[in-house]
Amino acid sequence: MLAWAPYGRHGIFGGFEGTSEWNVLWLGLPVMTLGGIAAGLTLVALAGRKWRRALGAAAALVALAGFGVAFDVLEGPPLACGPVC
């Protein structure tokens, strides 16, 4: 959630040229939330030496990351334009 917050705030409340990008809320937030849950489940399963559960949770994490990259919701906060713009 903390990693999503800067991108989400900037995307919803005035992204490029003051327009809102609602896909940040509808796609970015769920991907980050479910990814955090999947990462936690993976770590708990690895700590408990439950290899099959860890593999399943890691596969879910990879699928969420692939979805995030495919729909461009894990691109990070937009960079501020420097003096070269």
DSSP file (Angstrom, degrees, kcal/mol; ACC not computed):
  #  RESIDUE AA STRUCTURE BP1 BP2  ACC     N-H-->O    O-->H-N    N-H-->O    O-->H-N    TCO  KAPPA ALPHA  PHI   PSI    X-CA   Y-CA   Z-CA
    1    1 A M     >        0   0    0      0, 0.0     4,-1.8     0, 0.0    32,-0.1   0.000 360.0 360.0 360.0 -38.6    0.0    0.0    0.0
    2    2 A L  T  4  +     0   0    0      1,-0.2     0, 0.0     2,-0.2     0, 0.0   0.850 360.0  51.1 -69.5 -32.7    2.8    2.4    0.8
    3    3 A A  T  4 S+     0   0    0      1,-0.2     4,-0.5     2,-0.1    -1,-0.2   0.833 113.7  45.5 -70.9 -30.7    4.5    1.7   -2.6
    4    4 A W  T  > S+     0   0    0      1,-0.2     4,-3.1     2,-0.1     5,-0.3   0.786  94.6  79.4 -80.6 -28.7    1.2    2.3   -4.4
    5    5 A A  H  X S+     0   0    0     -4,-1.8     4,-2.7     1,-0.2     5,-0.3   0.855  91.3  46.4 -55.8 -47.5    0.3    5.5   -2.5
    6    6 A P  H  > S+     0   0    0      0, 0.0     4,-2.0     0, 0.0    -1,-0.2   0.928 118.4  42.7 -64.0 -41.1    2.5    8.1   -4.4
    7    7 A Y  H  > S+     0   0    0     -4,-0.5     4,-2.6     2,-0.2     5,-0.2   0.917 116.2  48.8 -68.1 -43.2    1.5    6.8   -7.8
    8    8 A G  H  X S+     0   0    0     -4,-3.1     4,-2.4     2,-0.2     5,-0.3   0.915 111.7  47.9 -64.1 -43.9   -2.2    6.5   -6.8
    9    9 A R  H  X S+     0   0    0     -4,-2.7     4,-2.1    -5,-0.3    -1,-0.2   0.932 116.4  43.1 -63.1 -45.6   -2.4    9.9   -5.4
   10   10 A H  H  < S+     0   0    0     -4,-2.0    -2,-0.2    -5,-0.3    -1,-0.2   0.872 116.0  48.6 -70.6 -35.6   -0.7   11.6   -8.4
   11   11 A G  H  X S+     0   0    0     -4,-2.6    10,-2.8    -5,-0.2     4,-0.6   0.879 117.3  39.1 -72.1 -38.1   -2.7    9.5  -10.9
   12   12 A I  H  < S+     0   0    0     -4,-2.4     2,-0.8     8,-0.2     3,-0.2   0.910 116.7  48.1 -80.0 -42.8   -6.1   10.1   -9.4
   13   13 A F  T  < S-     0   0    0     -4,-2.1    -1,-0.2    -5,-0.3    -2,-0.1  -0.395 137.5 -31.7-100.9  57.7   -5.7   13.7   -8.4
   14   14 A G  T  4 S+     0   0    0     -2,-0.8     6,-0.2    -3,-0.5    -1,-0.2   0.900  71.4 172.2 101.3  71.2   -4.3   15.2  -11.6
   15   15 A G    ><  +     0   0    0      4,-2.4     3,-1.4    -4,-0.6     2,-0.4   0.589  63.4   1.4 -75.4-126.9   -2.1   13.0  -13.6
   16   16 A F  G >  S-     0   0    0      1,-0.3     3,-1.6     2,-0.2    -1,-0.3  -0.493 142.0 -12.1 -68.6 121.1   -1.0   14.1  -17.1
   17   17 A E  G 3  S-     0   0    0     -2,-0.4    -1,-0.3     1,-0.3    -2,-0.1   0.806 126.6 -60.4  55.8  36.0   -2.3   17.6  -17.8
   18   18 A G  G <  S+     0   0    0     -3,-1.4     2,-0.3     1,-0.3    -1,-0.3   0.478 101.3 132.2  79.1   2.4   -4.7   17.5  -14.9
   19   19 A T    <   -     0   0    0     -3,-1.6    -4,-2.4    -5,-0.2     2,-0.3  -0.643  55.6-122.0 -88.3 147.2   -6.7   14.5  -16.1
   20   20 A S        -     0   0    0     -2,-0.3     2,-0.7    -6,-0.2    -8,-0.2  -0.653  11.2-150.3 -87.5 141.9   -7.4   11.7  -13.6
   21   21 A E    >   -     0   0    0    -10,-2.8     3,-1.3    -2,-0.3     4,-0.4  -0.881  14.3-178.8-111.1  97.1   -6.4    8.1  -14.4
   22   22 A W  T >> S+     0   0    0     -2,-0.7     4,-2.5     1,-0.3     3,-0.7   0.657  72.5  76.5 -75.7 -14.9   -8.9    5.9  -12.7
   23   23 A N  H 3>>S+     0   0    0      1,-0.2     4,-2.4     2,-0.2     5,-1.6   0.751  85.6  66.7 -65.7 -19.6   -7.2    2.7  -13.8
   24   24 A V  I <4>S+     0   0    0     -3,-1.3     5,-1.3     3,-0.2    -1,-0.2   0.900 109.7  35.1 -62.4 -40.4   -4.7    3.5  -11.0
   25   25 A L  I <45S+     0   0    0     -3,-0.7     4,-0.2    -4,-0.4    -2,-0.2   0.905 123.3  42.4 -79.5 -44.0   -7.6    2.9   -8.5
   26   26 A W  I  <5S+     0   0    0     -4,-2.5    -3,-0.2     3,-0.1    -2,-0.2   0.781 134.3  14.6 -79.5 -27.0   -9.4    0.1  -10.3
   27   27 A L  I  X5S+     0   0    0     -4,-2.4     4,-1.9    -5,-0.2    -3,-0.2   0.770 123.9  51.2-112.6 -45.6   -6.3   -1.9  -11.4
   28   28 A G  I  ><S+     0   0    0     -5,-1.6     4,-2.4     1,-0.2     5,-0.2   0.921 108.6  48.8 -65.0 -47.2   -3.3   -0.7   -9.5
   29   29 A L  H  ><S+     0   0    0     -5,-1.3     4,-2.5    -4,-0.2     5,-0.2   0.929 113.4  45.5 -63.0 -47.6   -4.7   -0.9   -6.0
   30   30 A P  H  > S+     0   0    0      0, 0.0     4,-2.9     0, 0.0     5,-0.3   0.903 113.3  50.6 -63.9 -37.8   -6.0   -4.4   -6.3
   31   31 A V  H  X S+     0   0    0     -4,-1.9     4,-2.2     1,-0.2    -2,-0.2   0.932 113.7  44.5 -64.3 -44.2   -2.8   -5.7   -7.9
   32   32 A M  H  X S+     0   0    0     -4,-2.4     4,-2.0    -5,-0.2    -1,-0.2   0.894 115.9  47.5 -66.6 -39.2   -0.7   -4.2   -5.2
   33   33 A T  H  X S+     0   0    0     -4,-2.5     4,-2.0    -5,-0.2    -2,-0.2   0.950 115.9  42.5 -67.5 -49.1   -3.0   -5.5   -2.4
   34   34 A L  H  X S+     0   0    0     -4,-2.9     4,-2.6     1,-0.2    -2,-0.2   0.856 113.0  54.7 -67.2 -33.6   -3.3   -9.0   -3.8
   35   35 A G  H  X S+     0   0    0     -4,-2.2     4,-2.4    -5,-0.3    -1,-0.2   0.894 107.6  49.6 -65.2 -39.2    0.5   -9.0   -4.5
   36   36 A G  H  X S+     0   0    0     -4,-2.0     4,-2.2     2,-0.2    -2,-0.2   0.893 111.8  48.3 -65.3 -39.6    1.2   -8.1   -0.9
   37   37 A I  H  X S+     0   0    0     -4,-2.0     4,-2.6     2,-0.2    -2,-0.2   0.924 112.4  48.7 -65.4 -44.2   -1.0  -10.9    0.3
   38   38 A A  H  X S+     0   0    0     -4,-2.6     4,-2.1     2,-0.2    -2,-0.2   0.882 110.9  50.7 -64.7 -38.1    0.6  -13.4   -2.0
   39   39 A A  H  X S+     0   0    0     -4,-2.4     4,-2.3     2,-0.2    -1,-0.2   0.913 111.3  48.5 -65.2 -41.8    4.1  -12.3   -1.0
   40   40 A G  H  X S+     0   0    0     -4,-2.2     4,-2.4     2,-0.2    -2,-0.2   0.915 111.2  49.3 -63.5 -43.4    3.1  -12.7    2.7
   41   41 A L  H  X S+     0   0    0     -4,-2.6     4,-2.3     1,-0.2    -1,-0.2   0.875 109.9  52.6 -64.0 -36.7    1.6  -16.2    2.1
   42   42 A T  H  X S+     0   0    0     -4,-2.1     4,-2.4     2,-0.2    -2,-0.2   0.933 111.0  46.1 -63.3 -45.9    4.7  -17.2    0.2
   43   43 A L  H  X S+     0   0    0     -4,-2.3     4,-2.3     2,-0.2    -2,-0.2   0.892 112.9  49.4 -65.6 -39.3    7.0  -16.2    3.1
   44   44 A V  H  X S+     0   0    0     -4,-2.4     4,-1.8     2,-0.2    -1,-0.2   0.909 112.4  48.0 -66.2 -41.3    4.8  -17.9    5.7
   45   45 A A  H  <>S+     0   0    0     -4,-2.3     5,-2.9     2,-0.2     9,-0.2   0.887 112.3  49.3 -67.2 -38.1    4.7  -21.1    3.7
   46   46 A L  H ><5S+     0   0    0     -4,-2.4     3,-1.1     3,-0.2    -2,-0.2   0.897 110.1  51.0 -66.9 -38.8    8.5  -21.0    3.2
   47   47 A A  H 3<5S+     0   0    0     -4,-2.3    -2,-0.2     1,-0.3    -1,-0.2   0.857 112.3  46.8 -65.7 -34.4    9.0  -20.4    6.9
   48   48 A G  T 3<5S-     0   0    0     -4,-1.8    -1,-0.3    -5,-0.2    -2,-0.2   0.378 112.8-121.4 -87.2   4.9    6.8  -23.4    7.7
   49   49 A R  T < 5 +     0   0    0     -3,-1.1     2,-0.9     1,-0.2    -3,-0.2   0.845  63.0 145.8  56.1  38.7    8.6  -25.5    5.1
   50   50 A K     >< +     0   0    0     -5,-2.9     4,-2.2     1,-0.2    -1,-0.2  -0.794  23.0 179.4-103.2  87.1    5.4  -26.1    3.2
   51   51 A W  H  > S+     0   0    0     -2,-0.9     4,-2.4     1,-0.2    -1,-0.2   0.831  72.6  51.8 -66.2 -38.4    7.0  -26.2   -0.3
   52   52 A R  H  > S+     0   0    0      2,-0.2     4,-2.3     1,-0.2    -1,-0.2   0.916 112.4  45.9 -67.5 -41.7    3.8  -26.9   -2.3
   53   53 A R  H  > S+     0   0    0      2,-0.2     4,-2.6     1,-0.2     5,-0.2   0.896 112.7  51.3 -65.7 -39.3    1.9  -24.0   -0.8
   54   54 A A  H  X S+     0   0    0     -4,-2.2     4,-2.4    -9,-0.2    -2,-0.2   0.906 110.1  49.4 -63.9 -41.0    5.0  -21.7   -1.2
   55   55 A L  H  X S+     0   0    0     -4,-2.4     4,-2.1     2,-0.2    -2,-0.2   0.900 112.0  48.4 -65.4 -40.9    5.2  -22.7   -4.9
   56   56 A G  H  X S+     0   0    0     -4,-2.3     4,-2.0     2,-0.2    -2,-0.2   0.908 113.3  46.3 -65.0 -42.7    1.5  -22.0   -5.4
   57   57 A A  H  X S+     0   0    0     -4,-2.6     4,-2.1     2,-0.2    -2,-0.2   0.877 112.2  51.2 -68.6 -36.6    1.6  -18.7   -3.7
   58   58 A A  H  X S+     0   0    0     -4,-2.4     4,-2.3    -5,-0.2    -2,-0.2   0.880 108.5  52.1 -66.9 -37.0    4.8  -17.8   -5.6
   59   59 A A  H  X S+     0   0    0     -4,-2.1     4,-2.3     2,-0.2    -2,-0.2   0.896 109.4  49.6 -64.6 -39.6    3.0  -18.7   -8.9
   60   60 A A  H  X S+     0   0    0     -4,-2.0     4,-2.3     2,-0.2    -2,-0.2   0.888 110.2  51.3 -65.0 -38.3    0.1  -16.4   -7.9
   61   61 A L  H  X S+     0   0    0     -4,-2.1     4,-2.2     2,-0.2    -2,-0.2   0.899 110.4  48.1 -65.3 -41.1    2.6  -13.6   -7.2
   62   62 A V  H  X S+     0   0    0     -4,-2.3     4,-2.5     2,-0.2    -2,-0.2   0.894 111.1  51.3 -65.9 -40.0    4.2  -14.1  -10.6
   63   63 A A  H  X S+     0   0    0     -4,-2.3     4,-2.3     2,-0.2    -2,-0.2   0.907 110.9  48.0 -64.3 -41.4    0.8  -14.1  -12.3
   64   64 A L  H  X S+     0   0    0     -4,-2.3     4,-2.6     2,-0.2    -2,-0.2   0.896 111.6  49.9 -65.4 -39.9   -0.2  -10.8  -10.5
   65   65 A A  H  X S+     0   0    0     -4,-2.2     4,-2.3     2,-0.2    -2,-0.2   0.904 110.7  50.2 -65.1 -40.1    3.1   -9.2  -11.5
   66   66 A G  H  X S+     0   0    0     -4,-2.5     4,-2.5     2,-0.2    -2,-0.2   0.906 111.2  48.6 -63.0 -41.8    2.6  -10.3  -15.1
   67   67 A F  H  X S+     0   0    0     -4,-2.3     4,-2.2     2,-0.2     6,-0.2   0.912 111.4  50.6 -62.2 -43.3   -0.9   -8.8  -15.0
   68   68 A G  H  <>S+     0   0    0     -4,-2.6     5,-2.4     1,-0.2     6,-1.1   0.887 113.4  44.1 -63.9 -39.9    0.5   -5.6  -13.5
   69   69 A V  H ><5S+     0   0    0     -4,-2.3     3,-0.9     3,-0.2    -1,-0.2   0.901 112.2  53.0 -70.9 -40.7    3.2   -5.3  -16.2
   70   70 A A  H 3<5S+     0   0    0     -4,-2.5    -2,-0.2     1,-0.2    -1,-0.2   0.890 116.6  37.6 -62.8 -40.1    0.8   -6.2  -19.0
   71   71 A F  T 3<5S-     0   0    0     -4,-2.2    -1,-0.2    -5,-0.2    -2,-0.2   0.292 110.2-121.6 -97.3  10.0   -1.7   -3.5  -18.0
   72   72 A D  T < 5S+     0   0    0     -3,-0.9     3,-0.4    -4,-0.2    -3,-0.2   0.809  73.8 127.2  60.6  34.6    1.0   -1.0  -17.1
   73   73 A V      < +     0   0    0     -5,-2.4     3,-0.3    -6,-0.2    -4,-0.2   0.516  66.6  56.8 -98.3  -5.4   -0.2   -0.6  -13.5
   74   74 A L  S    S+     0   0    0     -6,-1.1    -1,-0.2     1,-0.2    -5,-0.1   0.000  70.7 109.9-109.9  28.4    3.2   -1.4  -11.9
   75   75 A E  S    S-     0   0    0     -3,-0.4    -1,-0.2     1,-0.2    -2,-0.1   0.648  75.7-128.9 -80.1 -14.1    5.1    1.4  -13.7
   76   76 A G        -     0   0    0     -3,-0.3    -1,-0.2     2,-0.0     3,-0.1  -0.199  44.9 -33.2  91.4 173.9    5.6    3.5  -10.6
   77   77 A P  S    S-     0   0    0      0, 0.0   -70,-0.1     0, 0.0     2,-0.1  -0.384  72.9 -99.8 -68.4 144.6    4.9    7.1  -10.0
   78   78 A P        -     0   0    0      0, 0.0     2,-0.2     0, 0.0    -2,-0.0  -0.375  40.4-117.5 -63.4 140.3    5.4    9.5  -12.9
   79   79 A L        -     0   0    0      1,-0.1     2,-0.1    -3,-0.1     3,-0.0  -0.536  26.9-109.8 -80.3 144.5    8.7   11.3  -12.9
   80   80 A A        -     0   0    0     -2,-0.2     2,-0.3     1,-0.1    -1,-0.1  -0.466  37.4-106.3 -71.3 144.4    8.7   15.1  -12.6
   81   81 A C        -     0   0    0     -2,-0.1    -1,-0.1     1,-0.1     0, 0.0  -0.563  38.7-152.7 -74.6 129.4    9.8   16.8  -15.7
   82   82 A G    >   -     0   0    0     -2,-0.3     3,-1.3     1,-0.0    -1,-0.1   0.016  40.6 -71.6 -88.2-162.6   13.3   18.3  -15.3
   83   83 A P  T 3  S+     0   0    0      0, 0.0    -2,-0.1     0, 0.0    -1,-0.0   0.595 122.3  70.2 -71.4  -9.5   14.9   21.2  -17.0
   84   84 A V  T 3         0   0    0      1,-0.2    -3,-0.0     0, 0.0     0, 0.0   0.517 360.0 360.0 -86.4  -3.0   15.1   19.4  -20.4
   85   85 A C    <         0   0    0     -3,-1.3    -1,-0.2     0, 0.0    -4,-0.0   0.482 360.0 360.0 -76.5 360.0   11.4   19.5  -21.0
